[in-house]
């Protein structure tokens, strides 16, 4: 275990502390069993290490961070590690990438039951389910989901512009008050276009040349490794799933014709629906339904979007329609905190069962939703709010 402490010391020294995400500050790190989930590349490991650096002195051996894909676990179990750590005074154990360990849920349950006064934090793929596997941890584990940077976080991380989080209700009802608090020299329209292309994942700064290649590799890893490992997807179908992702990237927002998709992907309808759900859980797709209250387990979605605009740019092989980029951004930001349904010709989205939202350019009007209460237009290429017509980039301040 001494080797693990040495690795931890080195990793913590390399962990930047200049920018700590607000989502990390809202987590109750004192809970006995905590699960941090998110797509590969959104910064889960950094959040864990930043917490340790800010709450424990260098060299403190009552806390241990280790990645479960370490070679240490080739001949040690996480249960053995927890026992040794606890017996030597350990109080806070962080197990990163826990989904890469075959029997993780069973052993985590046992650790929870055996060492009630030791706090355990696990992190893993967004596909990680505390409800499934060999042990149901749903009654024991508090789970938090992490996604990529919002436009607000992008501005803070890359440009040092500190803007507070605002609620959707404030954006809809008090947009002028929000706009008046922004720095006078901020030019949001150009920065927003930059964010849409390279601002969602935190590693652009270190890897600008290969940024899109890195995103493609993340998509490939999820499909070829995580889906078979966690969701038991047939390895022989991973090539078809990758082709499906490329097809959707070229066509989104995709109004779903399951028979056509089944033929194009060479996958049976039932299998295709299951795979779409897996891709949504893995934060590769956003599936939009017209009635969330009555969505059935194997019901087809009404529209399909690539999960975020950076991924859309990375996967698309043809020029992307600007309307697709705008809608992809809006659904990505809204779905993290709100319920979003397909508008069914009465706006693009119905949010929280109340707000009708239409997405468009600066010249977008209210013709489609003029007669509807609580209806709003979010327009690109504008930095002013006029009535219920608001800047699209304001949706990037929700988290």
Order of alpha helices (4+ residues) and beta strands (2+ residues): alpha-alpha-beta-alpha-beta-alpha-beta-alpha-beta-beta-alpha-alpha-alpha-alpha-alpha-alpha-alpha-beta-alpha-alpha-beta-beta-alpha-alpha-beta-beta-beta-beta-beta
